[in-house]
Amino acid sequence: MFYLKLSYQDMKKWLLAIDKVCALLELKRVPDHTTISRTYKRLLKMKVLYQMQRKLLDEIGVEEEAVASDSTGYTTTQASTYYCSRAGCMMREFWKGVYAVGIKSQFILACRRGRGLRE
């Protein structure tokens, strides 16, 4: 769902359209979009995602020769920098994301997020 950038309802439609995915996931029927949402909120914490990722990498047997990393910052408002400078409000709060990607597998090996303040 996240790799395809789909909403919960779109994910349900996608699963209905692709019976091979349902057979692979051993689904007897396609779950409702609210079930997918609740499962994500309750079960898929970062610790579980890292365990799943580690198991996947072990099973496919990819050994990374190199890892690429990048970080980026996001403002907490939709207002443009130009508007904020003209209105006299400095954006001080932002979200920061840091990612590490395996060169060979193209998998996200690690990610961190956090909030920060500009000085």
N, C-alpha and C positions, 0 to 999 in steps of 0.2 A: 504494500500500500504506500509506504513512504518512498520507495525507489521510483514508483510510478507516479507519485505526487497526486494521489487520488483521495477524495473525501470518503467517509464511511459509506455513504449511499452509493457512490460510484464504485467502490470496492465490491459492494454486494452485486451490483449490475455486472461487473467484470467477472466475478465468480460464477454468476448465472450463465454468462456467455461462454465460459471456458470450462468444459467438463473435464478436460485432462488435468487441470489444476485441482479440481475437486477430487478426482481419483487419486492424485498424488498426495494430497493432504488428508486422504481418507475421510472426506466429509460425506455423510449420508445425504445431507441437504445443506443448502446455503444458509448460513446464519443471518439473522436480521442485522441491519446496520447498527442498531443500539447494542446488540450483543457484542459486535466487534469493538465498538467504542468502550463498553464496560470492561471487556477483557483487556484492552490496551491500558486503561487507567488502573486496573487492579493488579495485573500480572506482569506486564512488561516494564519493569523497572530497569534502570541502567545496569544493575548487577546481573540480572537475568539476560539482558541483551548481550553483555560481554561474554557470558558463559556460552550463549548460543553462537556467538561469533567465533569464539575459540574452538568450539566443537566443529563448526563448519570448516574453519581453516585446517584443523587437524585431519578431517575426513577427506578433503580434497588434496591434501598433501602439498600445499603451496609453501615454499620456503622463500621468504622475501630477501632479495639481495640489497634492496634499498627502500627507504621510506621517505615520502615527500610530506611536508607539513606546511600548513598555511593558517593564518588567523585573520579575522575580520571583526569589525565593530559595527553595531547597528544602533541607531538612535531610537529612543523610546517614543518618538512622536512622528507623525506623518508630515509635519511641516518641513518645508525645505530650509536649507541652511541660509539661503538668501532672505526668505521671509523672516526667519528668526533674527537675523542680523538687523534687518530694517525695523522690526518690532521691538528690538532691544532686549530680547530674551535669549540668553545664552543657553545652549543645550549642554547640561553638565552630566546627565546620566546616560549611560549606554549599555548595551549588551555586547559581550565579546564571545566569539566562538573560535576554538582552536581545533584543527583537524589533522590527523595523520593518516595517509593513504598508502597502501602497499603498491609499489610500482608494478610488480608482476601480476598480482591478483586484481588490482583496482578496487579492493575492499577498503572501507573505512576501518582502520585498525584501532583508532582511539579518537575520542572527541571530548572536549570539555567546554562548558559554558559558564558564564558568570556575569555579574553586574559590576560596573565600574564607574568611577567619577573622573571627569576631566579636571585638571588643575589649572 
